[in-house]
Amino acid sequence: MFYLEKLDGNTKTDLSNYVISYDWSGDLGQAGRKLNFTLAYTNAKKDKRWINSVVRMGDTVHFYYVDEESEKKQQYDLFTGRVFMHSRNSESYTAEYVAYDNLIYLSKNKVTIKFDDISISGVIQQVCNDIGISIGSMCEGLDRHISFIADNQSGTQAIQKALEIAHQWNGYRYHFYLAPDGKLNVVKLGDDKVANYTASDETNLKGCSYSESIEDMVNSVVIVDKAGQIIGYADNTEDQQAYGRMLTYSKYDEKQTTEIQAKGLIKRTAYNCKLSAIGNIQCIAGYTISISDEQVIGDYIIKSDSHKIENNIHTMDLDIAYTDHQPDNTAYVSTGITPITKGTKQTGSSNVTGDLSTAEQAMNGYQSQYGRNGCVDVATHTAAYYSPFAKQEANNGVVDVPTLYKDADAKGLVVPFSEANVEPGDMIGVNGTDGVYHVVVAEGNGYGCFANCSSVNGGTAMHQGSYYDQFSGTNPTFIIKTSRG
């Protein structure tokens, strides 16, 4: 049996006898769950024996289920929230109410926060603290440090942004919800499965529909800078082989790395599945259920749910997604974009006082794990022997030109290119003949060294011995003064 009560401090008022119907719902794309309930209501002047229930805007209501057939009549708390809407039609004998749980405040409150080198879990904690939401449990995989600006975004948008970055790094999708204790929990999408339940056309399914489409697929992404030069790209070769190439270009977003930006634009096959069934209170958004139908078999994640309880009959409509088709980082080929892994390299010392020859001797023959795309990797490891800035970039795993440029500019180390400004040990940014920016380390007298990352040598650090404008094209554009910092 389902029950509804109004909470006022320690006082509880049972509304169950007034309830005509409940509609309890949730959606992965929205903050919190919603409860629509309809109460019997009439004009007291027409029926003086009738006493209407009193439910006002802002009142707190508690919706729960009691398993009357269990030995201990176990109670399941389903929803606690505030009334946000009320409607009444004088021609009917009902009053309708809409209540939301406390996660509604994540969407109702906006924040402007600059997150600088903070863990994803730290982002969630800070947003919730600012809005007044208590934190419960958080799953593993949220310890990676990120930086971005939440500019006049809702709390929901800020948390979703952080979790989307986590997804782009490790391939997992995440879901956050309000637990019965009123605290926000974060889980990996698909980790929670409805136990001992299968939606089957032989038992509890009323209907099921299924479709799939590649109309919106994107399996190749190219990132370009303001000048239209290509600075990174990503491909899903599996989908390209199966369906043909579907390419999109995007301008570089300085608020994120090219890798995250490109992978975030990849779109795979869109699957749409909906079902109607006899209700089960455990079947809510974020949970996985097993389905056995003529067209649909397997484990599916519930994207949205709507439970209808009327005349003591419980039914539900679910919008679901097949778990095996969730995007996975392993499906991407990062040919122009290299992974950024913090703390994996410990090369060089900020206390090195030797000249460039010290780096040349130590780094000669160094093989970059990023192959022909390893120019930043090679350059930062070389300069790390005399530049504290380069050492920090190398230790932080920076391997793409836009991030290197941005970090150097923040330190005041970037100057426009001119022949007169080049000193031994500087990094020079050149627009290569392949349309992609490269960096080389200047040896002096117009020569570049230790940044030959062409397909010929596969990213081996070696003394180049030629002019940098001959090395990677004819358009040097900027200098990073690693000779001085």
LINBELBEL-V264915 format. One record per residue. N is the residue number from 1. RES is the residue in one small letter. PHI is phi in whole degrees, -180 to 180 (none if undefined). OMEGA is omega as a letter, one per 20 degrees, with the letter a starting at -180 (* if undefined). D_CENTER is the distance of its C-alpha to the mean C-alpha in Angstrom with 2 decimals. Layout:
n=N res=RES phi=PHI omega=OMEGA d_center=D_CENTER
n=N res=RES phi=PHI omega=OMEGA d_center=D_CENTER
This chain:
n=1 res=m phi=none omega=r d_center=38.26
n=2 res=f phi=-101 omega=a d_center=35.78
n=3 res=y phi=-135 omega=r d_center=36.57
n=4 res=l phi=-136 omega=r d_center=35.61
n=5 res=e phi=-138 omega=r d_center=36.77
n=6 res=k phi=-98 omega=a d_center=36.59
n=7 res=l phi=-107 omega=r d_center=35.97
n=8 res=d phi=-139 omega=a d_center=37.85
n=9 res=g phi=66 omega=r d_center=37.79
n=10 res=n phi=-92 omega=a d_center=39.61
n=11 res=t phi=-93 omega=r d_center=41.11
n=12 res=k phi=-119 omega=r d_center=39.91
n=13 res=t phi=-116 omega=a d_center=41.23
n=14 res=d phi=-75 omega=r d_center=41.06
n=15 res=l phi=-107 omega=a d_center=40.18
n=16 res=s phi=-56 omega=a d_center=40.09
n=17 res=n phi=-71 omega=r d_center=43.52
n=18 res=y phi=-91 omega=a d_center=42.53
n=19 res=v phi=-74 omega=r d_center=39.43
n=20 res=i phi=-97 omega=r d_center=39.87
n=21 res=s phi=-157 omega=r d_center=36.33
n=22 res=y phi=-121 omega=r d_center=32.75
n=23 res=d phi=-135 omega=a d_center=29.54
n=24 res=w phi=-109 omega=a d_center=26.63
n=25 res=s phi=-146 omega=r d_center=23.17
n=26 res=g phi=-158 omega=a d_center=19.39
n=27 res=d phi=-150 omega=r d_center=16.37
n=28 res=l phi=-61 omega=a d_center=12.71
n=29 res=g phi=-85 omega=a d_center=12.12
n=30 res=q phi=-123 omega=r d_center=14.36
n=31 res=a phi=-87 omega=r d_center=14.93
n=32 res=g phi=81 omega=r d_center=17.65
n=33 res=r phi=-111 omega=a d_center=20.45
n=34 res=k phi=-126 omega=r d_center=23.54
n=35 res=l phi=-127 omega=r d_center=27.20
n=36 res=n phi=-97 omega=r d_center=29.81
n=37 res=f phi=-138 omega=a d_center=33.31
n=38 res=t phi=-114 omega=a d_center=36.74
n=39 res=l phi=-111 omega=r d_center=39.78
n=40 res=a phi=-67 omega=a d_center=43.44
n=41 res=y phi=-155 omega=r d_center=44.97
n=42 res=t phi=-148 omega=r d_center=48.30
n=43 res=n phi=-76 omega=a d_center=50.69
n=44 res=a phi=-62 omega=r d_center=52.60
n=45 res=k phi=-71 omega=a d_center=55.69
n=46 res=k phi=-83 omega=a d_center=55.88
n=47 res=d phi=-135 omega=a d_center=55.48
n=48 res=k phi=-72 omega=r d_center=56.74
n=49 res=r phi=-84 omega=a d_center=56.15
n=50 res=w phi=-85 omega=r d_center=52.39
n=51 res=i phi=-115 omega=a d_center=50.18
n=52 res=n phi=-73 omega=r d_center=46.74
n=53 res=s phi=-74 omega=a d_center=43.72
n=54 res=v phi=-116 omega=r d_center=42.35
n=55 res=v phi=-128 omega=a d_center=38.61
n=56 res=r phi=-110 omega=r d_center=37.59
n=57 res=m phi=-59 omega=r d_center=34.48
n=58 res=g phi=90 omega=r d_center=32.40
n=59 res=d phi=-65 omega=r d_center=33.98
n=60 res=t phi=-97 omega=r d_center=31.96
n=61 res=v phi=-122 omega=a d_center=32.22
n=62 res=h phi=-125 omega=a d_center=31.64
n=63 res=f phi=-113 omega=a d_center=31.24
n=64 res=y phi=-148 omega=a d_center=32.05
n=65 res=y phi=-125 omega=r d_center=33.57
n=66 res=v phi=-118 omega=r d_center=36.60
n=67 res=d phi=-79 omega=a d_center=37.49
n=68 res=e phi=-67 omega=a d_center=41.20
n=69 res=e phi=-87 omega=r d_center=42.02
n=70 res=s phi=-75 omega=a d_center=40.77
n=71 res=e phi=-61 omega=a d_center=43.45
n=72 res=k phi=-100 omega=a d_center=41.83
n=73 res=k phi=49 omega=a d_center=40.39
n=74 res=q phi=-63 omega=a d_center=36.86
n=75 res=q phi=-103 omega=r d_center=34.74
n=76 res=y phi=-119 omega=r d_center=31.03
n=77 res=d phi=-77 omega=a d_center=29.34
n=78 res=l phi=-105 omega=a d_center=27.08
n=79 res=f phi=-162 omega=r d_center=26.39
n=80 res=t phi=-136 omega=a d_center=27.36
n=81 res=g phi=-165 omega=a d_center=26.80
n=82 res=r phi=-103 omega=r d_center=28.62
n=83 res=v phi=-77 omega=a d_center=30.49
n=84 res=f phi=-110 omega=a d_center=29.13
n=85 res=m phi=-142 omega=r d_center=31.36
n=86 res=h phi=-145 omega=r d_center=34.89
n=87 res=s phi=-139 omega=a d_center=37.09
n=88 res=r phi=-148 omega=r d_center=40.69
n=89 res=n phi=-111 omega=a d_center=43.00
n=90 res=s phi=-64 omega=a d_center=46.68
n=91 res=e phi=-81 omega=a d_center=47.66
n=92 res=s phi=-104 omega=r d_center=45.62
n=93 res=y phi=-113 omega=a d_center=45.97
n=94 res=t phi=-138 omega=r d_center=42.33
n=95 res=a phi=-132 omega=a d_center=39.78
n=96 res=e phi=-112 omega=a d_center=36.04
n=97 res=y phi=-134 omega=r d_center=33.30
n=98 res=v phi=-128 omega=r d_center=29.51
n=99 res=a phi=-124 omega=r d_center=27.75
n=100 res=y phi=-124 omega=r d_center=24.14
n=101 res=d phi=-76 omega=a d_center=22.92
n=102 res=n phi=-68 omega=r d_center=21.94
n=103 res=l phi=-69 omega=r d_center=18.23
n=104 res=i phi=-60 omega=a d_center=19.69
n=105 res=y phi=-72 omega=r d_center=20.19
n=106 res=l phi=-67 omega=r d_center=16.52
n=107 res=s phi=-86 omega=a d_center=16.79
n=108 res=k phi=-84 omega=a d_center=20.37
n=109 res=n phi=-112 omega=r d_center=19.92
n=110 res=k phi=-105 omega=a d_center=18.49
n=111 res=v phi=-131 omega=r d_center=17.80
n=112 res=t phi=-128 omega=a d_center=18.34
n=113 res=i phi=-136 omega=r d_center=17.21
n=114 res=k phi=-97 omega=r d_center=17.06
n=115 res=f phi=-91 omega=a d_center=14.91
n=116 res=d phi=-122 omega=r d_center=16.80
n=117 res=d phi=53 omega=a d_center=16.27
n=118 res=i phi=-125 omega=a d_center=14.90
n=119 res=s phi=-66 omega=r d_center=13.05
n=120 res=i phi=-62 omega=r d_center=9.66
n=121 res=s phi=-63 omega=r d_center=12.04
n=122 res=g phi=-66 omega=r d_center=14.29
n=123 res=v phi=-60 omega=a d_center=12.07
n=124 res=i phi=-62 omega=a d_center=11.89
n=125 res=q phi=-62 omega=a d_center=15.59
n=126 res=q phi=-66 omega=r d_center=16.63
n=127 res=v phi=-61 omega=a d_center=15.23
n=128 res=c phi=-65 omega=r d_center=16.85
n=129 res=n phi=-62 omega=a d_center=19.97
n=130 res=d phi=-64 omega=a d_center=20.41
n=131 res=i phi=-94 omega=r d_center=20.28
n=132 res=g phi=97 omega=r d_center=22.25
n=133 res=i phi=-102 omega=r d_center=20.06
n=134 res=s phi=-79 omega=r d_center=21.00
n=135 res=i phi=-96 omega=r d_center=18.65
n=136 res=g phi=-99 omega=a d_center=19.57
n=137 res=s phi=-111 omega=r d_center=17.98
n=138 res=m phi=-130 omega=a d_center=14.70
n=139 res=c phi=-74 omega=r d_center=14.20
n=140 res=e phi=-73 omega=r d_center=14.39
n=141 res=g phi=95 omega=a d_center=11.91
n=142 res=l phi=-114 omega=a d_center=10.57
n=143 res=d phi=-95 omega=r d_center=13.42
n=144 res=r phi=-66 omega=a d_center=12.22
n=145 res=h phi=-87 omega=a d_center=13.26
n=146 res=i phi=-136 omega=r d_center=11.49
n=147 res=s phi=-138 omega=r d_center=13.09
n=148 res=f phi=-166 omega=a d_center=12.34
n=149 res=i phi=-113 omega=r d_center=14.28
n=150 res=a phi=-94 omega=a d_center=13.61
n=151 res=d phi=-101 omega=r d_center=16.74
n=152 res=n phi=54 omega=r d_center=18.20
n=153 res=q phi=-101 omega=r d_center=14.98
n=154 res=s phi=-69 omega=r d_center=15.11
n=155 res=g phi=-58 omega=r d_center=13.89
n=156 res=t phi=-61 omega=a d_center=11.73
n=157 res=q phi=-63 omega=a d_center=10.10
n=158 res=a phi=-64 omega=r d_center=9.76
n=159 res=i phi=-68 omega=r d_center=8.18
n=160 res=q phi=-62 omega=r d_center=5.69
n=161 res=k phi=-62 omega=a d_center=5.09
n=162 res=a phi=-63 omega=a d_center=5.23
n=163 res=l phi=-71 omega=r d_center=3.27
n=164 res=e phi=-68 omega=r d_center=0.60
n=165 res=i phi=-64 omega=r d_center=4.03
n=166 res=a phi=-59 omega=r d_center=5.14
n=167 res=h phi=-61 omega=a d_center=4.90
n=168 res=q phi=-68 omega=r d_center=6.57
n=169 res=w phi=-80 omega=a d_center=8.83
n=170 res=n phi=-119 omega=r d_center=10.03
n=171 res=g phi=88 omega=a d_center=9.54
n=172 res=y phi=-88 omega=r d_center=8.83
n=173 res=r phi=-104 omega=a d_center=7.07
n=174 res=y phi=-127 omega=a d_center=7.56
n=175 res=h phi=-140 omega=r d_center=9.91
n=176 res=f phi=-122 omega=a d_center=11.75
n=177 res=y phi=-152 omega=r d_center=15.34
n=178 res=l phi=-97 omega=r d_center=18.68
n=179 res=a phi=-75 omega=r d_center=21.07
n=180 res=p phi=-57 omega=r d_center=24.80
n=181 res=d phi=-82 omega=r d_center=25.47
n=182 res=g phi=85 omega=a d_center=23.44
n=183 res=k phi=-106 omega=a d_center=20.72
n=184 res=l phi=-82 omega=r d_center=16.94
n=185 res=n phi=-114 omega=r d_center=15.72
n=186 res=v phi=-121 omega=a d_center=12.35
n=187 res=v phi=-132 omega=r d_center=12.72
n=188 res=k phi=-72 omega=a d_center=11.44
n=189 res=l phi=-63 omega=a d_center=11.72
n=190 res=g phi=103 omega=a d_center=15.24
n=191 res=d phi=-72 omega=a d_center=16.70
n=192 res=d phi=-93 omega=a d_center=18.76
n=193 res=k phi=-120 omega=r d_center=21.49
n=194 res=v phi=-68 omega=a d_center=24.34
n=195 res=a phi=-77 omega=r d_center=27.35
n=196 res=n phi=55 omega=a d_center=30.58
n=197 res=y phi=-141 omega=r d_center=29.50
n=198 res=t phi=-136 omega=r d_center=29.66
n=199 res=a phi=-80 omega=a d_center=29.66
n=200 res=s phi=-130 omega=r d_center=32.73
n=201 res=d phi=-70 omega=r d_center=34.93
n=202 res=e phi=-90 omega=a d_center=37.87
n=203 res=t phi=-128 omega=a d_center=37.13
n=204 res=n phi=-121 omega=r d_center=34.61
n=205 res=l phi=-79 omega=r d_center=32.97
n=206 res=k phi=-97 omega=r d_center=34.39
n=207 res=g phi=-175 omega=a d_center=32.60
n=208 res=c phi=-151 omega=r d_center=29.72
n=209 res=s phi=-128 omega=a d_center=28.50
n=210 res=y phi=-146 omega=r d_center=26.40
n=211 res=s phi=-153 omega=r d_center=25.45
n=212 res=e phi=-143 omega=a d_center=23.47
n=213 res=s phi=-151 omega=r d_center=23.09
n=214 res=i phi=-116 omega=a d_center=22.25
n=215 res=e phi=-60 omega=a d_center=23.18
n=216 res=d phi=-102 omega=a d_center=19.75
n=217 res=m phi=-65 omega=r d_center=19.02
n=218 res=v phi=-131 omega=a d_center=18.08
n=219 res=n phi=-121 omega=r d_center=18.89
n=220 res=s phi=-148 omega=a d_center=19.86
n=221 res=v phi=-128 omega=r d_center=18.30
n=222 res=v phi=-120 omega=r d_center=20.41
n=223 res=i phi=-102 omega=r d_center=19.46
n=224 res=v phi=-122 omega=r d_center=22.53
n=225 res=d phi=-86 omega=a d_center=23.64
n=226 res=k phi=-63 omega=a d_center=25.69
n=227 res=a phi=-87 omega=a d_center=28.78
n=228 res=g phi=85 omega=r d_center=27.37
n=229 res=q phi=-84 omega=a d_center=27.39
n=230 res=i phi=-73 omega=r d_center=24.95
n=231 res=i phi=-122 omega=r d_center=22.89
n=232 res=g phi=179 omega=r d_center=20.42
n=233 res=y phi=-160 omega=r d_center=19.55
n=234 res=a phi=-143 omega=a d_center=17.85
n=235 res=d phi=-134 omega=r d_center=19.42
n=236 res=n phi=-104 omega=a d_center=18.92
n=237 res=t phi=-67 omega=r d_center=22.55
n=238 res=e phi=-60 omega=a d_center=22.63
n=239 res=d phi=-72 omega=r d_center=21.90
n=240 res=q phi=-62 omega=r d_center=24.14
n=241 res=q phi=-66 omega=a d_center=26.97
n=242 res=a phi=-81 omega=a d_center=26.65
n=243 res=y phi=-126 omega=a d_center=26.26
n=244 res=g phi=94 omega=a d_center=27.14
n=245 res=r phi=-79 omega=r d_center=25.29
n=246 res=m phi=-130 omega=a d_center=23.11
n=247 res=l phi=-106 omega=r d_center=22.34
n=248 res=t phi=-139 omega=r d_center=20.64
n=249 res=y phi=-105 omega=r d_center=21.01
n=250 res=s phi=-146 omega=r d_center=18.83
n=251 res=k phi=-74 omega=a d_center=19.99
n=252 res=y phi=-63 omega=r d_center=18.46
n=253 res=d phi=-99 omega=a d_center=16.14
n=254 res=e phi=-67 omega=a d_center=17.43
n=255 res=k phi=-83 omega=a d_center=14.47
n=256 res=q phi=-148 omega=r d_center=12.50
n=257 res=t phi=-74 omega=r d_center=13.95
n=258 res=t phi=-63 omega=r d_center=15.33
n=259 res=e phi=-63 omega=a d_center=13.65
n=260 res=i phi=-64 omega=a d_center=10.03
n=261 res=q phi=-61 omega=a d_center=11.51
n=262 res=a phi=-66 omega=a d_center=13.52
n=263 res=k phi=-65 omega=r d_center=11.27
n=264 res=g phi=-68 omega=a d_center=8.89
n=265 res=l phi=-91 omega=r d_center=12.25
n=266 res=i phi=-67 omega=r d_center=13.42
n=267 res=k phi=-128 omega=a d_center=14.25
n=268 res=r phi=-107 omega=a d_center=16.21
n=269 res=t phi=-59 omega=r d_center=18.81
n=270 res=a phi=-92 omega=r d_center=18.17
n=271 res=y phi=-114 omega=r d_center=19.67
n=272 res=n phi=-131 omega=a d_center=21.04
n=273 res=c phi=-141 omega=r d_center=22.96
n=274 res=k phi=-131 omega=r d_center=24.58
n=275 res=l phi=-143 omega=r d_center=27.14
n=276 res=s phi=-119 omega=a d_center=29.66
n=277 res=a phi=-155 omega=r d_center=31.13
n=278 res=i phi=-62 omega=a d_center=33.10
n=279 res=g phi=-67 omega=r d_center=30.91
n=280 res=n phi=-140 omega=a d_center=29.32
n=281 res=i phi=-66 omega=r d_center=27.81
n=282 res=q phi=-83 omega=a d_center=25.31
n=283 res=c phi=-85 omega=a d_center=23.72
n=284 res=i phi=-129 omega=a d_center=20.88
n=285 res=a phi=-53 omega=a d_center=17.30
n=286 res=g phi=102 omega=r d_center=15.07
n=287 res=y phi=-91 omega=r d_center=18.19
n=288 res=t phi=-104 omega=r d_center=19.51
n=289 res=i phi=-128 omega=r d_center=23.06
n=290 res=s phi=-92 omega=a d_center=25.63
n=291 res=i phi=-128 omega=r d_center=27.31
n=292 res=s phi=-133 omega=a d_center=30.68
n=293 res=d phi=-136 omega=a d_center=31.83
n=294 res=e phi=-57 omega=a d_center=33.83
n=295 res=q phi=-105 omega=a d_center=30.87
n=296 res=v phi=-126 omega=r d_center=27.91
n=297 res=i phi=-138 omega=r d_center=27.97
n=298 res=g phi=136 omega=r d_center=25.34
n=299 res=d phi=-97 omega=a d_center=22.43
n=300 res=y phi=-129 omega=r d_center=20.11
n=301 res=i phi=-90 omega=r d_center=17.11
n=302 res=i phi=-81 omega=r d_center=18.04
n=303 res=k phi=-84 omega=r d_center=15.82
n=304 res=s phi=-151 omega=a d_center=18.40
n=305 res=d phi=-141 omega=r d_center=21.79
n=306 res=s phi=-141 omega=a d_center=24.99
n=307 res=h phi=-106 omega=r d_center=27.87
n=308 res=k phi=-112 omega=r d_center=31.32
n=309 res=i phi=-123 omega=a d_center=34.16
n=310 res=e phi=-148 omega=a d_center=37.54
n=311 res=n phi=54 omega=r d_center=41.06
n=312 res=n phi=64 omega=r d_center=39.64
n=313 res=i phi=-113 omega=a d_center=37.92
n=314 res=h phi=-109 omega=r d_center=34.20
n=315 res=t phi=-127 omega=a d_center=32.28
n=316 res=m phi=-147 omega=r d_center=28.61
n=317 res=d phi=-118 omega=a d_center=26.61
n=318 res=l phi=-123 omega=r d_center=23.32
n=319 res=d phi=-106 omega=a d_center=20.78
n=320 res=i phi=-129 omega=r d_center=19.39
n=321 res=a phi=-135 omega=a d_center=17.49
n=322 res=y phi=-70 omega=a d_center=18.91
n=323 res=t phi=-65 omega=a d_center=16.99
n=324 res=d phi=-69 omega=a d_center=18.40
n=325 res=h phi=-109 omega=r d_center=16.74
n=326 res=q phi=-73 omega=a d_center=13.07
n=327 res=p phi=-56 omega=a d_center=11.77
n=328 res=d phi=-136 omega=a d_center=12.75
n=329 res=n phi=-57 omega=a d_center=12.76
n=330 res=t phi=-67 omega=r d_center=16.50
n=331 res=a phi=-81 omega=a d_center=17.17
n=332 res=y phi=-98 omega=r d_center=16.62
n=333 res=v phi=-108 omega=a d_center=19.54
n=334 res=s phi=-94 omega=a d_center=18.85
n=335 res=t phi=-79 omega=a d_center=22.34
n=336 res=g phi=-103 omega=a d_center=21.92
n=337 res=i phi=-128 omega=a d_center=18.80
n=338 res=t phi=-103 omega=a d_center=19.17
n=339 res=p phi=-67 omega=r d_center=16.80
n=340 res=i phi=-106 omega=a d_center=16.68
n=341 res=t phi=-124 omega=a d_center=17.67
n=342 res=k phi=-74 omega=r d_center=18.96
n=343 res=g phi=72 omega=a d_center=22.37
n=344 res=t phi=-95 omega=a d_center=23.53
n=345 res=k phi=-125 omega=r d_center=26.51
n=346 res=q phi=-131 omega=a d_center=29.35
n=347 res=t phi=-111 omega=r d_center=31.73
n=348 res=g phi=82 omega=a d_center=34.27
n=349 res=s phi=-149 omega=r d_center=35.45
n=350 res=s phi=-72 omega=a d_center=35.45
n=351 res=n phi=-97 omega=a d_center=39.10
n=352 res=v phi=-66 omega=a d_center=40.27
n=353 res=t phi=-114 omega=a d_center=43.18
n=354 res=g phi=-69 omega=r d_center=44.26
n=355 res=d phi=-84 omega=a d_center=44.20
n=356 res=l phi=-62 omega=a d_center=42.18
n=357 res=s phi=-62 omega=r d_center=44.47
n=358 res=t phi=-60 omega=r d_center=43.05
n=359 res=a phi=-67 omega=a d_center=39.63
n=360 res=e phi=-60 omega=a d_center=41.33
n=361 res=q phi=-66 omega=a d_center=43.18
n=362 res=a phi=-73 omega=a d_center=40.24
n=363 res=m phi=-99 omega=a d_center=37.75
n=364 res=n phi=-58 omega=a d_center=40.17
n=365 res=g phi=90 omega=r d_center=38.88
n=366 res=y phi=-59 omega=a d_center=35.34
n=367 res=q phi=-103 omega=r d_center=33.20
n=368 res=s phi=-72 omega=r d_center=29.61
n=369 res=q phi=-71 omega=a d_center=27.19
n=370 res=y phi=-99 omega=r d_center=25.53
n=371 res=g phi=59 omega=a d_center=28.81
n=372 res=r phi=-65 omega=r d_center=29.67
n=373 res=n phi=-95 omega=a d_center=26.34
n=374 res=g phi=-96 omega=a d_center=27.12
n=375 res=c phi=-62 omega=r d_center=28.97
n=376 res=v phi=-68 omega=r d_center=26.79
n=377 res=d phi=-58 omega=a d_center=26.80
n=378 res=v phi=-67 omega=a d_center=30.60
n=379 res=a phi=-65 omega=a d_center=31.23
n=380 res=t phi=-68 omega=r d_center=29.38
n=381 res=h phi=-69 omega=r d_center=31.02
n=382 res=t phi=-69 omega=a d_center=34.36
n=383 res=a phi=-69 omega=a d_center=34.17
n=384 res=a phi=-62 omega=a d_center=32.92
n=385 res=y phi=-75 omega=r d_center=36.57
n=386 res=y phi=-142 omega=a d_center=37.63
n=387 res=s phi=-118 omega=r d_center=34.63
n=388 res=p phi=-58 omega=r d_center=32.62
n=389 res=f phi=-64 omega=a d_center=29.85
n=390 res=a phi=-64 omega=r d_center=29.71
n=391 res=k phi=-61 omega=r d_center=29.79
n=392 res=q phi=-64 omega=r d_center=26.75
n=393 res=e phi=-64 omega=r d_center=24.80
n=394 res=a phi=-65 omega=a d_center=26.02
n=395 res=n phi=-68 omega=r d_center=25.18
n=396 res=n phi=-84 omega=r d_center=21.63
n=397 res=g phi=75 omega=r d_center=21.27
n=398 res=v phi=-71 omega=a d_center=21.01
n=399 res=v phi=-135 omega=r d_center=21.94
n=400 res=d phi=-126 omega=a d_center=21.25
n=401 res=v phi=-62 omega=a d_center=23.67
n=402 res=p phi=-58 omega=r d_center=21.50
n=403 res=t phi=-68 omega=r d_center=20.06
n=404 res=l phi=-59 omega=r d_center=23.62
n=405 res=y phi=-61 omega=a d_center=25.11
n=406 res=k phi=-62 omega=a d_center=22.84
n=407 res=d phi=-65 omega=a d_center=23.52
n=408 res=a phi=-68 omega=r d_center=27.21
n=409 res=d phi=-64 omega=r d_center=27.54
n=410 res=a phi=-65 omega=r d_center=26.23
n=411 res=k phi=-91 omega=a d_center=29.06
n=412 res=g phi=75 omega=a d_center=31.60
n=413 res=l phi=-100 omega=a d_center=32.29
n=414 res=v phi=-94 omega=r d_center=31.82
n=415 res=v phi=-133 omega=r d_center=34.98
n=416 res=p phi=-62 omega=a d_center=35.95
n=417 res=f phi=-74 omega=r d_center=37.66
n=418 res=s phi=-156 omega=a d_center=41.42
n=419 res=e phi=-58 omega=a d_center=43.79
n=420 res=a phi=-70 omega=a d_center=45.32
n=421 res=n phi=-85 omega=a d_center=42.07
n=422 res=v phi=-78 omega=r d_center=41.39
n=423 res=e phi=-123 omega=r d_center=42.28
n=424 res=p phi=-54 omega=r d_center=42.19
n=425 res=g phi=98 omega=r d_center=38.82
n=426 res=d phi=-71 omega=r d_center=36.80
n=427 res=m phi=-99 omega=r d_center=33.84
n=428 res=i phi=-115 omega=r d_center=34.39
n=429 res=g phi=-93 omega=a d_center=31.77
n=430 res=v phi=-125 omega=r d_center=33.23
n=431 res=n phi=-85 omega=a d_center=32.20
n=432 res=g phi=-73 omega=r d_center=33.10
n=433 res=t phi=-66 omega=r d_center=35.08
n=434 res=d phi=-90 omega=r d_center=32.08
n=435 res=g phi=82 omega=a d_center=30.27
n=436 res=v phi=-113 omega=r d_center=27.81
n=437 res=y phi=-68 omega=r d_center=28.14
n=438 res=h phi=-129 omega=r d_center=29.63
n=439 res=v phi=-128 omega=r d_center=30.87
n=440 res=v phi=-128 omega=r d_center=34.17
n=441 res=v phi=-100 omega=a d_center=36.01
n=442 res=a phi=-79 omega=r d_center=39.31
n=443 res=e phi=-87 omega=a d_center=42.41
n=444 res=g phi=113 omega=a d_center=44.68
n=445 res=n phi=56 omega=r d_center=47.37
n=446 res=g phi=85 omega=a d_center=44.83
n=447 res=y phi=-94 omega=r d_center=43.60
n=448 res=g phi=-110 omega=r d_center=40.09
n=449 res=c phi=-149 omega=r d_center=39.38
n=450 res=f phi=58 omega=r d_center=36.84
n=451 res=a phi=-147 omega=r d_center=34.22
n=452 res=n phi=-83 omega=a d_center=35.51
n=453 res=c phi=-119 omega=r d_center=32.49
n=454 res=s phi=-80 omega=r d_center=33.93
n=455 res=s phi=-68 omega=a d_center=34.18
n=456 res=v phi=-69 omega=a d_center=37.70
n=457 res=n phi=-104 omega=r d_center=36.98
n=458 res=g phi=63 omega=r d_center=33.46
n=459 res=g phi=94 omega=r d_center=32.16
n=460 res=t phi=-78 omega=r d_center=35.12
n=461 res=a phi=-74 omega=a d_center=35.93
n=462 res=m phi=-155 omega=r d_center=39.50
n=463 res=h phi=-63 omega=a d_center=41.90
n=464 res=q phi=-79 omega=r d_center=41.63
n=465 res=g phi=71 omega=r d_center=44.94
n=466 res=s phi=-141 omega=a d_center=44.45
n=467 res=y phi=-66 omega=a d_center=43.59
n=468 res=y phi=-65 omega=r d_center=39.91
n=469 res=d phi=-75 omega=r d_center=40.51
n=470 res=q phi=-93 omega=a d_center=41.89
n=471 res=f phi=-74 omega=a d_center=39.17
n=472 res=s phi=-132 omega=r d_center=36.12
n=473 res=g phi=127 omega=a d_center=37.57
n=474 res=t phi=-124 omega=a d_center=39.52
n=475 res=n phi=-137 omega=r d_center=37.14
n=476 res=p phi=-64 omega=a d_center=36.33
n=477 res=t phi=-119 omega=a d_center=34.21
n=478 res=f phi=-151 omega=r d_center=33.41
n=479 res=i phi=-126 omega=r d_center=34.39
n=480 res=i phi=-105 omega=a d_center=32.50
n=481 res=k phi=-79 omega=r d_center=35.30
n=482 res=t phi=-71 omega=r d_center=34.58
n=483 res=s phi=-72 omega=a d_center=38.37
n=484 res=r phi=-121 omega=a d_center=38.27
n=485 res=g phi=-152 omega=* d_center=35.03
